[in-house]
Amino acid sequence: MTTRMIPLDQIRFGHEADPPINARRVGRDDGIAELAASIGAHGLQTALKVKEGHDARGVVGIFVGIGNRRLAAMRLLVEQSQMAADDPVECGEFDATVDAREAALAEQINRAALHPADEYEEFRALADTGMSEKSIASRFGREPKHVARMLALGRLSPVILDWWRGQEPSRNVTDAVKAFTLAPSIAEQERVFKKLKNHLWGHDIRHEFGAGDRTIGKQLDFVGKDAYLAAGGTVVEDLFEGDHAVSDPALVKKLVAERLQAKVDELLADGWSWAALADDMPGGWSWSWEKLPVNKKASKADKAKAGAVVKLSDEGKLEITYGVVKPAAQKPAAAKDSDEPKEKAAKTISDALHQRLSAQATLATRAALKQEPRIGLVALLAGFMAHRHLHTDSPVRVYHDGFGKRQGDDKVSFAEAFKRFSSMSDTELFQIAAACAGEAVHMERGHNGRPPFDRDASILATTIDAEHLTAALHKTFDAEDYFSAASKPFVIAAIREAINEDEARKADKLKKKELVEFAVKNIVGTGWLPRELRAPTYSGPGEMPAIATAPPIEDDPDENAHLDDPDFDEIDEEDEDEAA
């Protein structure tokens, strides 16, 4: 291809020719500022390809078939006084036998963009030569924040970058790669990559580096990063999501507690008769205790009668409820009008779906418990010792009388099993106990009145390693079944929690089949789980469901007298189900 130098002001856009010789119709102005900065710093790297022709009015001129964005960028440089309007521009001419429009189309559709990993590694190489982030941003027309992100990705372990190159582009892959930038070192990146190689979800990777816990993030915002660093903590800033990796979550909680307690002390010094942390208050105080219509500027009389409650909101903001009157100081409440309309019950998922989710919770807890030898033994013993007729509340059901169900191998005698177990170490026995307890886990619920992780089950779930339980729950969660069976509002709410409000609003316009496909593709991997699968240690998107407290148990001698009757014929659970 022969080239010649043509003054810039004599070159026209290809879409101005008649017929047009530029294939691009939309996005002609996208990224022109960045391209102009690059040409200004590095010069025109590729000559324009032009052809003489005429426009719709018959005016003859030189039109660009390939390189119209470069032409637009150079015109912008003229406006910025970085080029002269008549500066010569290197141009190649189409051969007379070539259809310029077809050639321009071939150029566009056969162009292959750099893989992001290759691009970011090249930017990292520039930084390694001593070029500052500010200089890179200026020379390539990028925002400084964008350059910082590119360099963070370019500095990832070669192992992770190679893995990235081998994956099909997706939101989940990109999210996982971004999460690795939270590691304090290359060694930590590779350790976590090796550990989670078959389950590289962004949420799990962030959790490994001490990030992704929104509660800790909000608490850090409350106490202030400077105060946390001054106390000896360290933070790796998240350049993408804002979920900074906190090295010492316990220190953050300690600083929060100290600051909240300082506020309680300040309220007491200000004259309130009492002040307390919301975590120390009895359940139901927020709606059952009287509240005076006052604020922090209450009168001395009101302060003498009432107190204040301090808490940290879910958004990390200090909240103080003034004028709370303790029950002992309240007057008897007037009877409510019996004609008051009853509040409508909230809509719920179906009992059938609830039962399937509780079954998934059971399988996940079983799998996680088997990895917890000591807790497994404790759970097993607790299952044995639990009151036989309170098994409906027990998450671990072990039948230990001569007429109960057997969990063991019928082919192995007691003597053989006893002899084999006697020769085992304590560690091996703990492992077997955990496996037995895991098989005994039963948390299925036939209706949605109670979540699987309620009451006693919440105690068990809290003691199991959060990482083990979280991984097991994500593995057993059948996303396609859930989103297909749940009504549309539940799916939209899940998108809102897991992704954002804007995506939820867009998804609300989809048909159910398209909505399910979108949810399965985009929510799985964010760490989101349905409320029924949120154990007390859940740290994914969305709020934690309230956990009911088991009522105190008191034996009624008359009610339980039949247990001592040898003629009493007990009905097994299967028989009860059939009778029902």
HELIX and SHEET records of a PDB file:
HELIX    1   1 LEU A    8  GLN A   10  5                                   3    
HELIX    2   2 GLY A   14  GLU A   16  5                                   3    
HELIX    3   3 ILE A   32  HIS A   42  1                                  11    
HELIX    4   4 ASN A   68  GLU A   79  1                                  12    
HELIX    5   5 ALA A  100  ILE A  109  1                                  10    
HELIX    6   6 PRO A  116  ASP A  128  1                                  13    
HELIX    7   7 GLU A  133  PHE A  140  1                                   8    
HELIX    8   8 PRO A  144  GLY A  154  1                                  11    
HELIX    9   9 PRO A  158  ARG A  165  1                                   8    
HELIX   10  10 ARG A  171  ALA A  179  1                                   9    
HELIX   11  11 PHE A  180  LEU A  182  5                                   3    
HELIX   12  12 ILE A  186  LYS A  195  1                                  10    
HELIX   13  13 GLY A  202  GLU A  208  1                                   7    
HELIX   14  14 ARG A  214  VAL A  223  1                                  10    
HELIX   15  15 LYS A  225  ALA A  230  1                                   6    
HELIX   16  16 PRO A  249  ALA A  269  1                                  21    
HELIX   17  17 ALA A  278  ASP A  280  5                                   3    
HELIX   18  18 TRP A  285  SER A  288  1                                   4    
HELIX   19  19 LYS A  300  LYS A  305  1                                   6    
HELIX   20  20 PRO A  327  ALA A  329  5                                   3    
HELIX   21  21 ASP A  351  LEU A  369  1                                  19    
HELIX   22  22 PRO A  373  MET A  385  1                                  13    
HELIX   23  23 ARG A  388  LEU A  390  5                                   3    
HELIX   24  24 PHE A  414  SER A  422  1                                   9    
HELIX   25  25 ASP A  426  ALA A  440  1                                  15    
HELIX   26  26 ASP A  456  THR A  463  1                                   8    
HELIX   27  27 ALA A  466  THR A  476  1                                  11    
HELIX   28  28 ALA A  479  ALA A  485  1                                   7    
HELIX   29  29 LYS A  488  ALA A  498  1                                  11    
HELIX   30  30 GLU A  501  ALA A  507  1                                   7    
HELIX   31  31 LYS A  512  ILE A  523  1                                  12    
HELIX   32  32 ARG A  531  LEU A  533  5                                   3    
HELIX   33  33 ALA A  561  ASP A  564  5                                   4    
HELIX   34  34 GLU A  573  ALA A  579  1                                   7    
SHEET    1   A 5 THR A   3  PRO A   7  0                                        
SHEET    2   A 5 PRO A  88  GLU A  93 -1                                        
SHEET    3   A 5 LEU A  48  HIS A  54  1                                        
SHEET    4   A 5 VAL A  60  ILE A  66 -1                                        
SHEET    5   A 5 ILE A  11  ARG A  12  1                                        
SHEET    1   B 2 VAL A 235  VAL A 236  0                                        
SHEET    2   B 2 ALA A 245  VAL A 246 -1                                        
SHEET    1   C 4 TRP A 274  LEU A 277  0                                        
SHEET    2   C 4 GLY A 307  LEU A 312  1                                        
SHEET    3   C 4 LEU A 318  VAL A 325 -1                                        
SHEET    4   C 4 GLU A 290  LYS A 291 -1                                        
END                                                                             
